[in-house]
Amino acid sequence: MNWNQSIRQTHRWLSVVFTVAIIVNGVAVTQKKYTNSLGLVAVLPLALQFFTGLYLFVLPYVSRWRSKQGTH
């Protein structure tokens, strides 16, 4: 598995973890057992997802830029 596929797979799994964390937060709110530390559980996967998503967003532009650099 190459680097890009690893980042893409990590991004997918982080989205699953984030979704589960949001569901847990929702259940905690409905049961009135919500705490600030529980709210932060969703922040870590979201932050990691931001960086992997940013990498995946920029990837096509960098590839296009590199291919243009090689033709000169």
N, C-alpha and C positions, 0 to 999 in steps of 0.2 A: 504494500500500500504506500503510495507516495504522499508527500507532505500535504498537497491540496486536498486529497481525499481524506486524510486524517483530520484536517481542520473542518471539512464539511461534515464528516461523521460526528465529530465532537459538537459542532453547532446543533446538529439534529438531536443528539442526546441531551444537550443542555436545554433545548426547548421542551423536552419531555420532563426533565427535572423541574424546570420553571413552572410548567403547567401543574405538576403535582404540588409544588409549594403554594401556588395560588389556591388550589382546591383546599389544601390544609388550612390556609389562612381564612378562607371563606367559611369552612366548618367551624373554626375557632371563633370567628366573629358571631356566627349564629348561636353558638353555645355560650357566648359571653365569656370565653376563656382566652381572649386575644391578649397578647403581650407584645411589647415593642421588639423584644428579641425574636419572637416568632415572626414578626413582620420582616425582620432582616434576613430570614431564611430565604426569601425569594430574591433578595437583592444580589446575593453572590452569583447565582446562575445567570441572572439578568445582566450583571456587569460582564461576566465572561462571554455571554452571548453577544454583547455589544462589540467586544473586540474581535471575536471570530466573525461576526457579521460584517464588521468594517473591513476585515481582511478579504472576505468573499466578495464584498462590493467593489473593492479596489482592484481585485485580481484581473478582470477583463481589460481594464484600462492600462494596467501595467504590462500585460501581455501584448496589447496592441502597440504600446509605446516601444517595447523592446523589439517587436518585429519591424517597426519603422526605423529603428536605430540600426538594425542589421542590414538594411537595404542600401544605406548610404555608402 
